[in-house]
């Protein structure tokens, strides 16, 4: 696509945004639902864009559309990037003593027109709560003075959310807003559980850590070798509302168990995008070292998941033994 053609589409995007903005003001008479209306109108209009348009130019056209929209409704232009869906989307974060990072994480979410940003603060004794309450992302904050335990915040956030698509993040891992969009898009197009594909960043088997080994073992045991070591223990990942209801809110607190249930129920589980969160995950006393508590917890979670499914599907899971006549051996 040449420069002249690019400029033409950007100009058309601005004009379209102005058109929809004018109609929005006339029909609604208010500005409160502007973000949702813009996102809906953009998705309707963007279907006309040529498929050859690059991701960068897609976002440029979107910004022109939003700028045109704002020019008509009389609000100050805010740089937003559209979500590739008409469905309501929630970002759900768990936070514990992350006042040095949480603002940066929330800064990225301001660029996206989420229906809900839900932050579960538990057991924090720093300034996390105050920083979240003051942030422009205007999140829904659920504050617990005592620590809830690892990943319990996911269940609580999902219970509170009313959205159709739930994007799960952590308050201590800073990820660009642009990298979050493919997970949302994947669920919008029919995926039930959209995982982060971290397999490209993991060592070959002989050099792997115990957590990576057990992740892949569970996937293979469930007949999903294609998922390799990808797991709901890694963020970001996104779930459809129907997946949350099928898996069960309580089970989201144990991500490997939730994933096994999703696979057992024949939900569509897919590695939808790839973000290297391994190198940016902050080291601490509980997640560093050969036998650290976090490693033990995650391995235990995977064993719990296997135990649950084995109790229903038998000790061999998807690996059938059709070669032995065990009854003749007295077994």
C-alpha positions in Angstrom: 0.0 0.0 0.0 1.5 3.3 -1.1 1.7 6.5 1.0 -1.1 8.2 -0.9 -3.4 5.2 -0.2 -2.5 5.2 3.5 -3.3 8.9 3.8 -6.6 8.4 2.1 -7.6 5.7 4.6 -6.6 7.8 7.6 -8.6 10.7 6.2 -11.6 8.5 5.7 -11.2 7.2 9.3 -11.3 10.7 10.7 -14.4 11.5 8.6 -16.1 8.3 9.7 -15.3 9.1 13.3 -16.8 12.6 13.0 -19.9 11.1 11.4 -20.5 8.6 14.2 -19.6 11.1 16.8 -22.2 13.5 15.5 -24.8 10.8 15.5 -23.9 9.7 19.0 -24.4 13.2 20.4 -27.7 13.6 18.7 -29.1 10.2 19.7 -27.9 9.9 23.2 -27.6 13.4 24.4 -24.7 12.5 26.8 -21.0 11.7 26.9 -20.8 9.0 29.6 -20.9 5.9 27.3 -18.6 7.5 24.7 -15.8 4.9 25.0 -18.2 2.0 24.4 -19.9 3.7 21.6 -16.7 4.6 19.9 -15.4 1.1 20.1 -18.7 -0.3 18.8 -18.8 2.2 15.9 -15.1 1.6 15.0 -15.6 -2.2 14.8 -18.6 -1.6 12.5 -16.7 0.7 10.2 -13.3 -1.0 10.3 -14.6 -4.0 8.4 -14.2 -1.9 5.3 -10.4 -1.5 5.8 -8.3 -3.5 3.4 -6.8 -6.7 4.9 -3.4 -5.7 3.6 -3.3 -2.8 6.1 -0.5 -3.4 8.6 -1.1 -3.5 12.4 0.7 -0.1 12.8 -1.5 1.5 10.1 -4.6 -0.1 11.6 -3.9 1.6 14.9 -3.1 4.9 13.1 -6.5 4.8 11.3 -8.2 3.9 14.6 -6.6 6.9 16.3 -7.9 9.1 13.5 -11.4 7.6 13.9 -11.4 8.3 17.6 -10.0 11.8 17.2 -12.8 12.6 14.7 -15.4 11.1 17.2 -14.1 13.3 20.0 -14.1 16.4 17.9 -17.9 16.0 17.5 -18.9 15.1 21.0 -17.0 18.0 22.5 -14.6 16.1 24.8 -10.9 16.5 25.0 -9.2 13.9 22.7 -7.8 10.9 24.6 -5.5 8.5 22.8 -7.4 5.3 22.8 -6.8 2.1 20.8 -9.9 0.1 19.9 -10.6 -3.4 21.1 -11.3 -5.8 18.2 -14.7 -6.8 19.5 -18.2 -5.4 20.2 -18.4 -7.5 23.4 -17.7 -6.1 26.9 -14.2 -6.8 28.0 -12.8 -6.8 31.6 -9.2 -6.7 32.7 -8.7 -8.5 36.0 -5.5 -8.0 38.1 -4.3 -9.4 41.4 -2.1 -7.2 43.5 0.0 -7.7 46.6 2.6 -5.1 47.7 3.3 -3.8 44.2 3.1 -0.1 44.6 6.3 0.4 42.6 4.9 -1.3 39.5 1.1 -1.2 39.6 0.8 2.3 38.2 2.9 1.3 35.1 0.7 -1.7 34.6 -2.5 0.4 34.8 -1.0 3.1 32.5 -1.2 0.6 29.7 -4.8 -0.2 30.3 -5.9 3.4 30.0 -5.3 3.1 26.2 -7.9 0.4 25.8 -11.7 1.0 26.2 -12.3 -1.8 28.7 -15.8 -2.2 30.1 -14.3 -3.0 33.5 -10.9 -2.9 35.1 -11.0 -4.9 38.3 -8.1 -5.0 40.7 -8.1 -7.3 43.7 -5.7 -6.0 46.4 -5.0 -8.6 49.1 -2.6 -8.7 52.0 -0.8 -5.5 50.9 1.0 -3.4 53.5 2.4 -0.8 51.1 0.8 2.0 49.1 -0.7 -0.3 46.4 -4.3 0.4 47.4 -3.8 4.2 47.4 -2.1 4.3 44.0 -4.8 2.1 42.4 -7.6 4.3 43.7 -5.9 7.5 42.4 -5.2 6.1 38.9 -6.9 7.4 35.8 -7.9 3.9 34.8 -10.6 4.3 37.4 -10.6 0.6 38.3 -13.1 -1.3 40.5 -11.0 -2.1 43.6 -11.6 -5.0 45.9 -9.5 -4.7 49.0 -8.7 -7.4 51.5 -6.5 -6.8 54.4 -5.4 -10.4 54.7 -3.6 -12.3 52.0 -6.1 -14.5 50.0 -3.5 -16.9 48.7 -2.0 -17.3 45.2 -4.5 -16.8 42.3 -7.6 -16.5 44.5 -7.9 -13.0 43.2 -8.7 -14.4 39.8 -11.8 -16.1 41.1 -13.0 -13.1 43.0 -12.4 -10.7 40.0 -14.3 -13.1 37.7 -17.2 -13.3 40.1 -17.6 -9.5 40.2 -17.2 -9.0 36.5 -20.2 -8.7 34.2 -18.1 -8.8 31.0 -18.2 -11.2 28.1 -14.4 -11.6 27.8 -12.1 -11.7 30.8 -8.4 -10.8 30.4 -6.3 -11.9 33.4 -3.1 -10.0 34.3 -0.7 -9.5 37.3 0.0 -6.3 39.0 3.8 -6.8 38.9 4.3 -7.5 35.2 4.3 -4.6 32.8 3.0 -5.5 29.3 2.3 -3.1 26.4 -1.4 -2.6 25.7 -0.7 -3.5 22.0 0.4 -7.0 23.1 -2.9 -7.6 25.0 -5.2 -7.2 22.0 -4.5 -10.6 20.3 -5.8 -12.5 23.4 -9.1 -10.5 23.3 -9.4 -11.0 19.6 -8.9 -14.7 19.8 -11.7 -15.1 22.3 -13.9 -12.8 20.2 -13.4 -15.2 17.3 -14.4 -18.3 19.3 -11.5 -19.4 21.5 -12.7 -20.2 25.1 -9.3 -20.1 26.7 -6.6 -18.0 25.0 -3.2 -18.8 26.5 0.1 -17.0 26.3 2.5 -19.1 24.2 5.7 -19.1 26.3 7.1 -22.3 24.7 9.5 -20.4 22.4 11.2 -19.0 25.5 11.7 -22.3 27.3 14.9 -24.4 27.2 15.0 -27.8 25.5 13.8 -30.6 27.7 17.2 -31.6 29.2 17.7 -28.0 30.5 14.1 -27.3 31.6 13.0 -26.3 35.1 10.6 -28.6 36.9 7.6 -26.3 36.4 7.9 -26.3 32.7 8.3 -30.1 32.6 5.2 -30.7 34.6 3.2 -28.2 32.6 3.9 -30.0 29.4 3.4 -33.4 31.0 -0.2 -32.4 32.0 -1.0 -31.2 28.5 0.3 -34.4 27.0 -1.6 -36.5 29.5 -4.8 -34.7 28.4 -4.0 -35.4 24.8 -3.0 -31.8 24.0 0.7 -32.1 23.1 0.2 -29.2 20.8 -0.1 -26.9 23.8 3.4 -27.9 24.9 4.3 -26.1 28.2 1.6 -23.4 27.9 -0.6 -23.0 30.9 -3.1 -20.8 32.6 -0.4 -20.2 35.3 1.1 -17.7 32.9 -0.4 -14.3 32.1 -1.8 -12.8 30.1 -4.6 -15.1 29.2 -8.2 -14.5 28.4 -11.4 -16.5 28.9 -14.9 -16.3 27.5 -17.8 -15.9 29.9 -19.1 -19.4 28.9 -15.6 -20.8 29.7 -15.7 -19.2 33.2 -19.2 -20.7 33.8 -18.1 -24.2 32.5 -14.9 -24.3 34.6 -16.4 -22.8 37.7 -15.4 -19.7 39.6 -13.7 -21.6 42.5 -11.6 -23.6 40.1 -10.0 -20.5 38.6 -8.0 -20.2 41.8 -6.0 -23.3 40.7 -5.1 -22.4 37.1 -3.8 -25.9 36.1 -7.0 -27.4 37.4 -9.1 -24.9 35.5 -7.2 -25.7 32.3 -7.6 -29.5 32.8 -11.4 -29.0 33.3 -11.5 -26.8 30.1 -9.8 -29.5 28.1 -11.9 -32.3 29.6 -15.1 -30.3 28.8 -13.9 -29.9 25.2 -13.6 -26.2 25.4 -11.5 -24.5 22.7 -8.1 -24.0 24.4 -5.5 -22.3 22.2 -2.1 -20.5 22.5 -3.2 -17.2 20.9 -0.2 -14.9 21.2 3.4 -15.0 22.5 4.8 -12.7 25.2 8.0 -13.4 27.1 6.9 -12.9 30.6 9.6 -15.2 32.0 12.3 -12.6 31.9 10.2 -9.7 33.3 8.7 -11.6 36.2 10.3 -10.1 39.3 12.4 -12.3 41.5 11.6 -12.7 45.1 12.2 -15.0 48.1 9.3 -17.2 47.1 9.9 -17.6 43.4 13.7 -17.9 43.2 15.9 -20.9 43.9 15.7 -24.6 43.1 13.1 -25.5 45.7 11.3 -22.2 46.2 7.8 -22.1 47.5 6.2 -20.9 44.3 7.7 -23.8 42.3 6.4 -26.3 44.9 2.9 -24.6 44.8 2.7 -24.7 41.0 3.8 -28.3 40.8 1.3 -29.2 43.5 -1.4 -27.5 41.5 -0.6 -29.6 38.4 -0.6 -32.8 40.5 -4.0 -31.8 41.9 -5.3 -31.3 38.4 -4.1 -34.7 37.3 -5.5 -36.4 40.4 -8.9 -34.9 39.7 -9.1 -36.0 36.1 -7.5 -39.4 36.8 -10.2 -40.2 39.4 -12.7 -39.9 36.6 -10.9 -41.1 33.5 -8.6 -43.7 35.0 -4.9 -43.9 35.8 -3.7 -43.7 32.2 -5.9 -40.7 31.1 -5.5 -40.5 27.3 -2.8 -43.2 27.1 -4.7 -46.4 26.5 -3.2 -49.8 27.1 -4.6 -52.2 24.4 -1.5 -54.5 24.3 -1.7 -56.3 27.7 -4.2 -58.8 28.9 -3.8 -57.8 32.6 -6.5 -60.0 33.9 -4.5 -63.1 33.0 -1.6 -61.7 35.0 -3.8 -61.4 38.1 -3.6 -57.6 38.0 
